[in-house]
Amino acid sequence: MPRDNITLQCTECKSRNYVTTKNKKTTPERLEFSKFCNRCRRHTGHKETK
């Protein structure tokens, strides 16, 4: 299975906080998680970036 590294970016302050992997064949759409942002000091939405 080809797993590619992706970066997650905060939707509010635009800082790139997290790196994770995903299988682009089974999940072609962009991921979005609610994760803690150190810059905002709270949980915010984090979307997949290029």
MODELLER restraints for C-alpha pairs under 7 A, 6 or more apart:
rsr = mdl.restraints
at = mdl.atoms
rsr.add(forms.Gaussian(group=physical.xy_distance, feature=features.Distance(at['CA:2:A'], at['CA:23:A']), mean=6.04, stdev=0.5))
rsr.add(forms.Gaussian(group=physical.xy_distance, feature=features.Distance(at['CA:3:A'], at['CA:21:A']), mean=6.03, stdev=0.5))
rsr.add(forms.Gaussian(group=physical.xy_distance, feature=features.Distance(at['CA:3:A'], at['CA:22:A']), mean=5.27, stdev=0.5))
rsr.add(forms.Gaussian(group=physical.xy_distance, feature=features.Distance(at['CA:3:A'], at['CA:23:A']), mean=4.55, stdev=0.5))
rsr.add(forms.Gaussian(group=physical.xy_distance, feature=features.Distance(at['CA:3:A'], at['CA:24:A']), mean=6.86, stdev=0.5))
rsr.add(forms.Gaussian(group=physical.xy_distance, feature=features.Distance(at['CA:4:A'], at['CA:21:A']), mean=5.36, stdev=0.5))
rsr.add(forms.Gaussian(group=physical.xy_distance, feature=features.Distance(at['CA:4:A'], at['CA:22:A']), mean=5.63, stdev=0.5))
rsr.add(forms.Gaussian(group=physical.xy_distance, feature=features.Distance(at['CA:4:A'], at['CA:23:A']), mean=6.39, stdev=0.5))
rsr.add(forms.Gaussian(group=physical.xy_distance, feature=features.Distance(at['CA:5:A'], at['CA:19:A']), mean=6.82, stdev=0.5))
rsr.add(forms.Gaussian(group=physical.xy_distance, feature=features.Distance(at['CA:5:A'], at['CA:20:A']), mean=5.72, stdev=0.5))
rsr.add(forms.Gaussian(group=physical.xy_distance, feature=features.Distance(at['CA:5:A'], at['CA:21:A']), mean=4.40, stdev=0.5))
rsr.add(forms.Gaussian(group=physical.xy_distance, feature=features.Distance(at['CA:5:A'], at['CA:22:A']), mean=6.70, stdev=0.5))
rsr.add(forms.Gaussian(group=physical.xy_distance, feature=features.Distance(at['CA:6:A'], at['CA:19:A']), mean=5.74, stdev=0.5))
rsr.add(forms.Gaussian(group=physical.xy_distance, feature=features.Distance(at['CA:6:A'], at['CA:20:A']), mean=5.49, stdev=0.5))
rsr.add(forms.Gaussian(group=physical.xy_distance, feature=features.Distance(at['CA:6:A'], at['CA:21:A']), mean=5.66, stdev=0.5))
rsr.add(forms.Gaussian(group=physical.xy_distance, feature=features.Distance(at['CA:6:A'], at['CA:48:A']), mean=6.57, stdev=0.5))
rsr.add(forms.Gaussian(group=physical.xy_distance, feature=features.Distance(at['CA:6:A'], at['CA:49:A']), mean=6.92, stdev=0.5))
rsr.add(forms.Gaussian(group=physical.xy_distance, feature=features.Distance(at['CA:7:A'], at['CA:16:A']), mean=6.73, stdev=0.5))
rsr.add(forms.Gaussian(group=physical.xy_distance, feature=features.Distance(at['CA:7:A'], at['CA:18:A']), mean=5.84, stdev=0.5))
rsr.add(forms.Gaussian(group=physical.xy_distance, feature=features.Distance(at['CA:7:A'], at['CA:19:A']), mean=4.53, stdev=0.5))
rsr.add(forms.Gaussian(group=physical.xy_distance, feature=features.Distance(at['CA:7:A'], at['CA:20:A']), mean=6.46, stdev=0.5))
rsr.add(forms.Gaussian(group=physical.xy_distance, feature=features.Distance(at['CA:7:A'], at['CA:48:A']), mean=5.77, stdev=0.5))
rsr.add(forms.Gaussian(group=physical.xy_distance, feature=features.Distance(at['CA:7:A'], at['CA:49:A']), mean=5.64, stdev=0.5))
rsr.add(forms.Gaussian(group=physical.xy_distance, feature=features.Distance(at['CA:8:A'], at['CA:16:A']), mean=5.82, stdev=0.5))
rsr.add(forms.Gaussian(group=physical.xy_distance, feature=features.Distance(at['CA:8:A'], at['CA:17:A']), mean=6.25, stdev=0.5))
rsr.add(forms.Gaussian(group=physical.xy_distance, feature=features.Distance(at['CA:8:A'], at['CA:18:A']), mean=5.10, stdev=0.5))
rsr.add(forms.Gaussian(group=physical.xy_distance, feature=features.Distance(at['CA:8:A'], at['CA:19:A']), mean=6.11, stdev=0.5))
rsr.add(forms.Gaussian(group=physical.xy_distance, feature=features.Distance(at['CA:8:A'], at['CA:46:A']), mean=5.51, stdev=0.5))
rsr.add(forms.Gaussian(group=physical.xy_distance, feature=features.Distance(at['CA:8:A'], at['CA:47:A']), mean=5.22, stdev=0.5))
rsr.add(forms.Gaussian(group=physical.xy_distance, feature=features.Distance(at['CA:8:A'], at['CA:48:A']), mean=4.60, stdev=0.5))
rsr.add(forms.Gaussian(group=physical.xy_distance, feature=features.Distance(at['CA:8:A'], at['CA:49:A']), mean=6.02, stdev=0.5))
rsr.add(forms.Gaussian(group=physical.xy_distance, feature=features.Distance(at['CA:9:A'], at['CA:15:A']), mean=5.59, stdev=0.5))
rsr.add(forms.Gaussian(group=physical.xy_distance, feature=features.Distance(at['CA:9:A'], at['CA:16:A']), mean=4.22, stdev=0.5))
rsr.add(forms.Gaussian(group=physical.xy_distance, feature=features.Distance(at['CA:9:A'], at['CA:17:A']), mean=6.11, stdev=0.5))
rsr.add(forms.Gaussian(group=physical.xy_distance, feature=features.Distance(at['CA:9:A'], at['CA:46:A']), mean=5.07, stdev=0.5))
rsr.add(forms.Gaussian(group=physical.xy_distance, feature=features.Distance(at['CA:9:A'], at['CA:47:A']), mean=5.36, stdev=0.5))
rsr.add(forms.Gaussian(group=physical.xy_distance, feature=features.Distance(at['CA:9:A'], at['CA:48:A']), mean=6.31, stdev=0.5))
rsr.add(forms.Gaussian(group=physical.xy_distance, feature=features.Distance(at['CA:9:A'], at['CA:49:A']), mean=6.44, stdev=0.5))
rsr.add(forms.Gaussian(group=physical.xy_distance, feature=features.Distance(at['CA:10:A'], at['CA:16:A']), mean=6.33, stdev=0.5))
rsr.add(forms.Gaussian(group=physical.xy_distance, feature=features.Distance(at['CA:10:A'], at['CA:37:A']), mean=6.97, stdev=0.5))
rsr.add(forms.Gaussian(group=physical.xy_distance, feature=features.Distance(at['CA:10:A'], at['CA:44:A']), mean=6.68, stdev=0.5))
rsr.add(forms.Gaussian(group=physical.xy_distance, feature=features.Distance(at['CA:10:A'], at['CA:45:A']), mean=6.01, stdev=0.5))
rsr.add(forms.Gaussian(group=physical.xy_distance, feature=features.Distance(at['CA:10:A'], at['CA:46:A']), mean=4.45, stdev=0.5))
rsr.add(forms.Gaussian(group=physical.xy_distance, feature=features.Distance(at['CA:10:A'], at['CA:47:A']), mean=6.61, stdev=0.5))
rsr.add(forms.Gaussian(group=physical.xy_distance, feature=features.Distance(at['CA:11:A'], at['CA:45:A']), mean=5.65, stdev=0.5))
rsr.add(forms.Gaussian(group=physical.xy_distance, feature=features.Distance(at['CA:11:A'], at['CA:46:A']), mean=5.71, stdev=0.5))
rsr.add(forms.Gaussian(group=physical.xy_distance, feature=features.Distance(at['CA:11:A'], at['CA:47:A']), mean=6.73, stdev=0.5))
rsr.add(forms.Gaussian(group=physical.xy_distance, feature=features.Distance(at['CA:30:A'], at['CA:48:A']), mean=5.65, stdev=0.5))
rsr.add(forms.Gaussian(group=physical.xy_distance, feature=features.Distance(at['CA:31:A'], at['CA:47:A']), mean=5.93, stdev=0.5))
rsr.add(forms.Gaussian(group=physical.xy_distance, feature=features.Distance(at['CA:31:A'], at['CA:48:A']), mean=5.41, stdev=0.5))
rsr.add(forms.Gaussian(group=physical.xy_distance, feature=features.Distance(at['CA:32:A'], at['CA:45:A']), mean=6.73, stdev=0.5))
rsr.add(forms.Gaussian(group=physical.xy_distance, feature=features.Distance(at['CA:32:A'], at['CA:46:A']), mean=5.55, stdev=0.5))
rsr.add(forms.Gaussian(group=physical.xy_distance, feature=features.Distance(at['CA:32:A'], at['CA:47:A']), mean=4.44, stdev=0.5))
rsr.add(forms.Gaussian(group=physical.xy_distance, feature=features.Distance(at['CA:32:A'], at['CA:48:A']), mean=6.38, stdev=0.5))
rsr.add(forms.Gaussian(group=physical.xy_distance, feature=features.Distance(at['CA:33:A'], at['CA:45:A']), mean=5.74, stdev=0.5))
rsr.add(forms.Gaussian(group=physical.xy_distance, feature=features.Distance(at['CA:33:A'], at['CA:46:A']), mean=5.26, stdev=0.5))
rsr.add(forms.Gaussian(group=physical.xy_distance, feature=features.Distance(at['CA:33:A'], at['CA:47:A']), mean=6.64, stdev=0.5))
rsr.add(forms.Gaussian(group=physical.xy_distance, feature=features.Distance(at['CA:34:A'], at['CA:43:A']), mean=6.22, stdev=0.5))
rsr.add(forms.Gaussian(group=physical.xy_distance, feature=features.Distance(at['CA:34:A'], at['CA:44:A']), mean=5.42, stdev=0.5))
rsr.add(forms.Gaussian(group=physical.xy_distance, feature=features.Distance(at['CA:34:A'], at['CA:45:A']), mean=4.47, stdev=0.5))
rsr.add(forms.Gaussian(group=physical.xy_distance, feature=features.Distance(at['CA:34:A'], at['CA:46:A']), mean=5.94, stdev=0.5))
rsr.add(forms.Gaussian(group=physical.xy_distance, feature=features.Distance(at['CA:35:A'], at['CA:43:A']), mean=5.20, stdev=0.5))
rsr.add(forms.Gaussian(group=physical.xy_distance, feature=features.Distance(at['CA:35:A'], at['CA:44:A']), mean=5.76, stdev=0.5))
rsr.add(forms.Gaussian(group=physical.xy_distance, feature=features.Distance(at['CA:35:A'], at['CA:45:A']), mean=6.33, stdev=0.5))
rsr.add(forms.Gaussian(group=physical.xy_distance, feature=features.Distance(at['CA:35:A'], at['CA:46:A']), mean=6.40, stdev=0.5))
rsr.add(forms.Gaussian(group=physical.xy_distance, feature=features.Distance(at['CA:36:A'], at['CA:42:A']), mean=5.49, stdev=0.5))
rsr.add(forms.Gaussian(group=physical.xy_distance, feature=features.Distance(at['CA:36:A'], at['CA:43:A']), mean=4.15, stdev=0.5))
rsr.add(forms.Gaussian(group=physical.xy_distance, feature=features.Distance(at['CA:36:A'], at['CA:44:A']), mean=6.22, stdev=0.5))
rsr.add(forms.Gaussian(group=physical.xy_distance, feature=features.Distance(at['CA:37:A'], at['CA:43:A']), mean=5.99, stdev=0.5))
rsr.add(forms.Gaussian(group=physical.xy_distance, feature=features.Distance(at['CA:37:A'], at['CA:44:A']), mean=6.51, stdev=0.5))
